[in-house]
Amino acid sequence: RQGYPLPSLGICVAMVREYPWDASCRMFLVAFELVPELLVDTVVPSCADCQSFCLDGQEVLWIDRDDREVLRCKRADVRKGSSSELFQLEGTTRVTSIATASDKILLTRAKSHSVEVFDSGGNWLMRLGDHTRGCQDGEAAQVRF
């Protein structure tokens, strides 16, 4: 599927707006399989209003918001065209970044000077930093985690 058995040069993932002229519209993930002389694109399955994403090996990990305003952490294998919901997040504050490290999922949120740490099953483990502060409070020399 998606250009095989041609050799793959990798996967590229991008967030795109539903309506390019509207900065407040929903965002979607689009994945590109890079192969010689052929570029195959796929809308990442089951992705609603995407807030943040990262590549984790050959999979894409992302946070989106469904029609009921619920934040969900999902994972997709772009080459297989399959996806699954890992867990739902508490609250509605926008997720600004997501990353993985040592089987942990790390999130940052708007208006929070902290990093939330979850295990791969979605269990909340800890918060690093001060979530009561905004992320841009104070001078750069005073920034502390």
C-alpha positions in Angstrom: 0.0 0.0 0.0 1.1 3.6 -0.6 3.7 3.1 -3.2 5.3 -0.2 -2.0 7.4 -2.0 -3.0 9.2 1.2 -4.0 11.8 2.2 -1.5 10.6 4.8 1.0 12.5 7.9 1.8 10.4 8.6 4.9 7.2 10.1 6.1 6.3 13.7 6.3 3.4 14.9 8.4 1.8 18.4 8.2 -1.1 20.2 9.9 -3.4 21.8 7.4 -6.4 24.1 7.9 -9.8 23.1 6.8 -10.2 26.6 5.2 -6.7 28.1 4.5 -8.1 31.7 4.8 -9.7 31.1 8.3 -7.1 31.0 11.1 -9.8 29.9 13.6 -10.9 26.8 11.6 -10.2 23.1 12.4 -6.7 21.7 11.7 -6.2 18.2 10.2 -3.1 16.0 9.8 -1.9 15.0 6.4 0.8 12.4 6.0 3.1 12.1 2.9 5.0 9.0 2.0 8.2 10.1 0.2 9.2 7.7 -2.5 11.3 8.3 -5.7 9.2 10.0 -8.4 6.0 9.5 -6.5 4.4 11.3 -3.6 1.4 9.7 -2.0 -0.6 11.7 0.5 -3.1 10.4 3.0 -5.4 12.2 5.5 -4.5 10.7 8.9 -7.5 8.5 9.8 -9.8 9.5 12.6 -8.2 13.0 13.1 -10.6 15.7 14.0 -9.5 19.2 15.1 -5.7 18.5 15.5 -3.9 20.6 18.1 -0.4 19.1 18.2 1.5 16.1 16.8 4.8 14.3 16.7 6.4 11.4 14.8 7.2 8.4 16.9 9.1 6.0 14.7 6.8 5.1 11.8 3.7 6.2 13.7 2.1 9.6 14.3 1.0 10.6 17.8 -1.4 13.5 18.1 -3.9 15.4 20.2 -7.2 16.4 18.7 -10.6 17.7 19.9 -13.8 15.9 18.9 -17.2 17.5 18.3 -18.0 17.3 22.0 -14.9 19.3 22.8 -13.1 16.3 24.4 -9.3 16.2 24.0 -8.0 12.8 22.8 -4.5 11.4 22.4 -4.3 9.2 19.4 -1.7 7.1 17.5 -1.7 6.1 13.8 0.4 3.9 11.6 0.3 6.0 8.5 1.6 3.2 6.2 -1.1 0.8 7.4 -3.8 3.4 7.5 -4.9 2.5 11.0 -5.4 4.6 14.1 -6.4 4.1 17.7 -7.3 6.3 20.6 -4.9 6.0 23.5 -6.7 8.1 26.1 -8.7 11.2 26.8 -7.4 14.3 28.5 -9.0 16.2 31.3 -9.9 19.8 30.7 -10.2 21.8 27.5 -7.0 23.9 27.5 -5.3 23.7 24.2 -2.4 21.3 23.9 0.6 23.2 22.3 3.1 20.4 22.0 3.4 16.6 22.3 6.5 14.4 22.5 7.6 10.9 23.5 10.5 9.9 25.7 11.3 6.5 27.2 7.7 5.2 26.7 6.3 8.4 28.3 4.1 11.0 26.6 4.9 14.6 27.3 2.4 17.5 26.8 2.5 21.2 27.2 -0.6 23.4 27.3 -1.4 27.0 26.5 -1.3 29.3 29.5 0.7 26.8 31.6 4.4 26.9 32.5 4.6 23.1 32.9 5.0 19.8 31.2 2.5 17.0 31.9 3.8 13.4 31.8 1.7 10.4 31.0 2.6 6.7 30.6 1.9 5.1 27.3 -1.5 3.9 28.6 -2.6 7.4 29.4 -2.1 7.3 33.1 -1.1 10.7 34.5 2.3 10.5 36.2 3.4 14.0 37.1 3.6 17.6 36.2 7.0 19.4 35.9 6.9 23.1 36.4 4.4 25.6 37.7 1.0 25.1 36.0 -0.4 28.2 37.8 1.9 30.5 35.8 1.4 31.5 32.2 4.1 30.2 29.9 5.5 33.6 29.1 5.5 35.2 32.6 8.7 37.0 33.5 12.1 37.5 31.9 13.9 34.7 30.1 16.6 34.7 32.8 13.9 33.8 35.4 12.4 30.9 33.5 12.6 27.7 35.6 11.2 24.2 35.4 
